[in-house]
Amino acid sequence: MASDSSSSITIRPSHHLHRRSPAVVPRHRTLHGFADAVSQADGIGLNDVDAFTTLVVRTRNSVYRITILTPHRHEVLVQGGAFFPEGTRARLNGSSLGGSCLKLGWVGVGLHLEFHAGDQWVITSHVRSIAIEPLATGRPC
C-alpha cells in the first residue's frame, strides 16, 4: 500500500461549537458583591432590638408592621401587604438582593425581606424605609 504523504487534515468549526467569552456575573449576584451591598445599606438587626419592638417597614409596594417576638429566633408578628392582611406569626429570615444570598435576621433598606409563615414563603419588594414604632406610654394597670 502506498501512503499519501500529501494528504492533510482540515478541521472545520462545528456549527454547534461557539467560542463565547466567559459569562459576566453581575457583581451584586456574587458573595463579595452581596457582602459589599449589605455592609453599605442602612438596616436593623433583629438581635439588636428588644422583644416586642415594632418596626414599620415601607417597601415599594406595601407597608408592613412587624413586631419582634423572639429576636434570636427571628420570630415576628407581621401585618401588611397582600399576604398578611391580619397579624400573622412568621419567621423573618432576613434580607436579600433577590438571589440566594441572605443576611439572616436583618431588615435592610434597598433589599427584599424574606418571611416564612406556615408553608408559605413571602419575598417583599425592595425596602424603602424602616422606622421603629414608639412604645405606647400609658398608665400601668
C-alpha positions, 0 to 999 in steps of 0.5 A: 500500500502506498501512503499519501504523504500529501494528504492533510487534515482540515478541521472545520468549526462545528456549527454547534461549537461557539467560542463565547467569552466567559459569562459576566456575573453581575457583581451584586449576584456574587458573595463579595458583591452581596457582602459589599451591598449589605455592609453599605445599606442602612438596616436593623438587626433583629438581635439588636432590638428588644422583644416586642419592638415594632418596626414599620417597614415601607417597601415599594409596594406595601407597608408592613408592621412587624413586631419582634417576638423572639429576636434570636429566633427571628420570630415576628408578628407581621401585618401588611401587604397582600399576604398578611392582611391580619397579624400573622406569626412568621419567621423573618429570615432576613434580607436579600438582593433577590438571589440566594444570598441572605443576611439572616435576621436583618431588615435592610433598606434597598433589599427584599425581606424574606418571611416564612409563615406556615408553608408559605414563603413571602419575598417583599419588594425592595425596602424603602424605609424602616422606622421603629414604632414608639412604645405606647406610654400609658398608665400601668394597670 
